[in-house]
Structure formats: structure tokens, C-alpha cells
Amino acid sequence: MTSIAIPQGQAQVSPRQWFTALFLGIALAVTQAASAKATPETFAPLAEQISDSVVNITTSTTVSSRTGPAPQIPEGSPFEDFFRDFMERGPGGEADPAPRSRAALGSGFVISEDGFIVTNNHVIQDADEINIEFYNGEQLPAEVIGTDPNTDIALLKVTSDAPLQPVPFGNSDEARVGDWVVAMGNPLGQGFSVSAGIVSARNRALSGTYDDYIQTDAAINRGNSGGPLFNMDGEVVGVNTAILSPNGGSIGIGFAMSSNVVTKVVDQLREFGETRRGWLGVSIQDVTDDIAESIGLENVSGALVTDVPEGPAQEAGVEAGDVITGFNGNDVVDTRELVRRVGDAEVGTEVPVTVYRDGEEVELSVTLGRREEAQAIRTAATPEEVPQSDETELLGLTVSPLDEELREELGLSSGMDGLVITEVADDSEAFEKGIRAGDVITEAGQEKIASASDLTARVEAAQEAGRKSILLLIRRDGNPRFVALPVE
């Protein structure tokens, strides 16, 4: 508390001076209080508040005692009978070696009084038994309610005679770089442990489609996986998932999946036992500077549609070459943002989608499907050698028209038009951008092409329009992508 001394004696203090001094005193007190909150003298009260809600997780998995591939012995070898007997009976002479149990450790936290617990999917994956240990030493078996490998989140359930102590989720979007955070878990199997640090960065992406990680320098080690990352109000703002380390130990670079992603996943696992994400039904890629220039798009943002298979987007009128600039009332910055927004949307809802097409914005309405039901892997044969005939050189590429034989070799649908690339100049920009022999050009300048003359005409049209580049739709192994190549 800051006190303000009022001068006594002969000097007279005007009301204005007195209120000014009072205001400065209050401002100083608020500043000191904020400073004290930003740099706590101890984390002990917070640790005591959260300890009963954090759990250690031990799993056991039954695995075969014989691991690794069997040795390959040539037929007729004098050692053939010996090795067959060795592999069938085992090195100790036992007829069927007994399987063994493998244990794993992790962490988690309670989110409800009736026993729901959150952890990482990789902590409990393939486990035969899951044991939960509480801070007071009590142990309970757990069952798996649901998992989501895409975000590495799992929801467990235990049955307890007494209500458990849950912790609330916080708003991870409010976590600022530099804010204090506390991690609690079971590092390296040493038991309950607390570490403190700050938010080092936000919105980190590692390798997943729905990644939104908080980076922290709070010590996170093996065994911390699935444990909570708390803010100073005792709210969970992240689930500790991964570390960046050359030696397996903490070097101050840890990652926690943000709570705003986790809560959506947990709600669905709790209700359905599985995730139900929205599905738009398009293949997309980021818009680059040269792609934006080639189609006259003013801002380098949005998600460029490369393919529209049968599905919600096709039914709504989305076309390959469209740039999705808005989804459900929000601007789309890039493909990552669009994927997350679509995934967060409710299955079956009708949402407005804004696309940029032929220099204008077009408003469409799409009824979302369910991603989990629509996912499929499309495979196509990759030719070992592409026959070369009727070749034309353009844009650093040597191209040849498609015929039925080539379509069959490339795994393309009958009747698909385009140009197959038979050679790419090593010093060309096309080579630098990843175009290779065997790729197929199906569109140029956002128009379908069937011959080299079509491609030449589209290049000349781009030059006449003052374009610096032309947009090509390239297909490889059944997967389309747009590439912009210079025409100057």
C-alpha cells in the first residue's frame, strides 16, 4: 500500500494538488500490484491448488518376447533345420516363449468430479491396462472413452467413491508471450513435479493438420506428456505434448497443445467417443506472390483450390482455381487457417464461403460433411518411364499430349486431357518449383488444355495481358497443385 503524505505547516495545499497527489498514489499502487502479480515470489499456493487434480499414468502393454524379423536362410542350407528349430522353440528351448509386459509413463489431469481425465493419445495408445495414480497415493484403473491421433488427445474415465477435484480450462488465446506458466506431471518417472516458465511463443505448428501449440521454457521431460500447462489462475491453457531436444531431456523448448483446441476435441470425445469434424471437400494450397500476380489477386492470402472431388464443395459450385478468401464470416489467411476453421465447424451446418474467381468475389453456401467419413487415400501408378513423342519445349518444360496408353500408365481417368511432362530443364524455374518428368499439366491460365498449342496460346494471352507469370495446374500421383511460372 502506498501512502500519500499531506504537507503540514505554512504551505497551503489546493484541492487540485491534493487530488493530483491522490491519483498518482493510486496509479503507483496499481503498478506495484501488477508488478507483484507478474513476478510472483512463490508458486507454492498455485502448486497446492492444482496438485490434487494432476495424475500420473502408468500403462502396460503385452508384447511378444521375440522381436525383429526372422533371419533369412537359403532353402537347402545345412543350417536351415537348426534355425527353424531355434525360431520355433526359442533360444532357451521353450516351445512358445511367453509374451512380456511393457510399461510406459505419462501424466494427465482431472476435468470433472465424476472421473474424466485428459492425457495424450501416445501415452495410452495400444495399452492393455491403464493405471491412474493421484497425488495422495490413491490408484484407480481407467478406461479409454475416446482418442484423437490428429491432436494427440485422449479422454479417460475412472470410477471413484468420492468426487474428484477437477481443474478448469482457460482461454489459450488470452495467453501472451511472456506470461508465467506452470507445468506439472511425472517427468522421467520421478513422481509429481512442478516446473515454471513463461510462454515463449504461440500458434506453433509441428506436423499435424490441426496443430496450435503453445511453446514454453518450463521444464518438460519424458513422462510429462499429457500433463497440464497452467496459467497463474490455475486454469489449463495447454496439454504438454512434445519437446525439442537433441538428448531427450529438456532444453527449454517444450510444446503444449492449446486448450482451445483441446476443449473442442474433449467435448466431442465425451459426447460421441470420437471426433466429428467438418469437411469441405477440396484440395487446397497456399497462395504465393507469383500465384496472386498470375490471377490478379490483390492480397497474397486465402486458400487456392486445386481439386474439387465429389462432395459438399462441388455441390455448392466451388471450382478448381477458386481462391477461398472467406469462410463462415471470417477472412481466410492461408490453408492452415481454413482447415482449422472447417474442422471446428459443426457437421451438417450450412456456411457461407467467399471465393475469388475471374477477378470477382463469388458468394457460395456449403453444407459441411464429416471429415472422418470422407477421408480416403487416393493412389495412382507412377510410370517408370514416360514415352516421348510429339514433344514441345516451353517454359523450361518438354511436354507431350496425353493418349490412352499414357493415361493408363499414369493412372489417369479415361478421357482426361492435358500434357505430360517428359523433361524439365535443370536450370529452369519449373525445376526449382518441384515440377518433374511424369507430372501432367491439365490447366494453364485457369483454362483446360489438351495440346501444346493450347498451352502456347495461354502463355501468349498472359503475355499480352501484361502478366509476369502463368498459373499451371499440375497433377502428380492423382494429387493436383497449382504452380506459377514466369512467361517473360
BELTA-V857574 format. One record per helix or strand. SS is the DSSP state (H for helix, E for strand). FROM is the first residue (numbers start at 1). LEN is the number of residues. If there is no record, write none. Layout:
{{SS & FROM & LEN} {SS & FROM & LEN}}
This chain:
{{H & 15 & 24} {H & 44 & 10} {E & 54 & 10} {H & 80 & 10} {E & 100 & 11} {E & 116 & 5} {H & 121 & 4} {E & 129 & 5} {E & 139 & 3} {E & 143 & 6} {E & 153 & 5} {E & 169 & 1} {H & 172 & 3} {E & 180 & 6} {H & 187 & 3} {E & 193 & 12} {E & 213 & 4} {E & 228 & 3} {E & 236 & 8} {E & 254 & 5} {H & 259 & 14} {E & 278 & 2} {E & 283 & 4} {H & 289 & 7} {E & 303 & 5} {H & 312 & 5} {E & 323 & 5} {E & 330 & 2} {H & 335 & 10} {E & 350 & 8} {E & 360 & 8} {E & 369 & 2} {H & 371 & 4} {E & 392 & 3} {E & 397 & 5} {H & 404 & 7} {E & 419 & 6} {H & 429 & 4} {E & 440 & 5} {E & 447 & 2} {H & 452 & 13} {E & 469 & 8} {E & 479 & 8}}
